[in-house]
């Protein structure tokens, strides 16, 4: 749900939280998003924020789990707001 809330603040056009029961995956919660790329400057900004922040959150999660590859990516891409020390 952290990802869904982050995508709301990243100006995604639609954020959906799914809660499933049973099935092959068991009980789980996931999210999906829609960002409309309509050729406008505002659409480009929404798309940039949503895709950049969604990817960055994945890197942050791996960094928090202390995966060295994520720390290398943070340094290589100069991702701000992540302490790697």
C-alpha positions as CSV (number, residue, x, y, z in Angstrom):
1,X,0.0,0.0,0.0
2,X,3.0,2.3,0.4
3,X,3.4,2.2,-3.4
4,X,-0.2,3.1,-3.9
5,X,0.0,6.1,-1.6
6,X,3.2,7.2,-3.2
7,X,1.6,7.0,-6.7
8,X,-1.3,9.1,-5.5
9,X,1.1,11.8,-4.5
10,X,2.9,11.4,-7.8
11,X,-0.1,12.6,-9.7
12,X,-1.2,9.2,-11.2
13,X,-4.6,9.6,-12.8
14,X,-6.1,6.4,-11.2
15,X,-4.7,4.3,-8.3
16,X,-6.5,1.1,-7.4
17,X,-5.9,-1.1,-4.4
18,X,-6.8,-4.8,-4.9
19,X,-7.4,-7.2,-2.0
20,X,-7.7,-10.8,-3.0
21,X,-8.6,-13.8,-1.1
22,X,-7.5,-17.4,-1.7
23,X,-6.4,-18.6,-5.1
24,X,-2.9,-19.5,-6.0
25,X,-1.4,-16.4,-4.4
26,X,-3.2,-16.6,-1.1
27,X,-4.4,-13.5,0.7
28,X,-2.7,-10.5,-0.7
29,X,-3.0,-6.8,-1.4
30,X,-1.6,-5.1,-4.5
31,X,-2.1,-2.0,-6.5
32,X,-2.4,-0.9,-10.1
33,X,-2.2,2.6,-11.7
34,X,-3.3,4.4,-14.8
35,X,-1.4,7.5,-16.1
36,X,-2.8,9.1,-19.2
37,X,-0.1,10.2,-21.6
38,X,-2.1,12.7,-23.6
39,X,0.7,14.7,-25.2
40,X,0.2,17.7,-22.8
41,X,2.9,19.1,-20.6
42,X,0.8,18.2,-17.6
43,X,0.5,14.6,-18.8
44,X,4.2,14.4,-19.3
45,X,4.8,15.6,-15.8
46,X,2.4,13.1,-14.3
47,X,4.0,10.3,-16.3
48,X,7.5,11.3,-15.3
49,X,6.6,11.5,-11.6
50,X,4.7,8.2,-11.5
51,X,7.3,6.2,-13.4
52,X,10.3,7.8,-11.7
53,X,8.9,7.4,-8.2
54,X,7.6,3.9,-8.7
55,X,11.0,2.7,-9.9
56,X,12.8,4.7,-7.1
57,X,10.6,3.0,-4.5
58,X,11.8,-0.4,-5.7
59,X,15.4,0.7,-5.4
60,X,14.7,2.1,-1.9
61,X,13.2,-1.2,-0.8
62,X,16.2,-3.1,-2.0
63,X,18.6,-0.6,-0.4
64,X,16.7,-1.0,2.9
65,X,17.2,-4.8,2.6
66,X,20.9,-4.1,2.1
67,X,21.3,-5.4,-1.4
68,X,24.6,-4.1,-2.6
69,X,23.4,-3.9,-6.2
70,X,20.8,-1.3,-5.2
71,X,23.4,0.8,-3.4
72,X,25.5,0.7,-6.5
73,X,22.5,1.9,-8.6
74,X,21.9,4.7,-6.1
75,X,25.4,5.9,-6.5
76,X,25.5,5.5,-10.3
77,X,22.2,7.3,-10.9
78,X,22.7,9.8,-8.1
79,X,19.3,9.0,-6.5
80,X,18.8,11.6,-3.7
81,X,17.4,11.2,-0.2
82,X,18.9,7.7,0.3
83,X,21.7,7.3,2.8
84,X,24.0,4.5,1.8
85,X,26.4,4.6,4.7
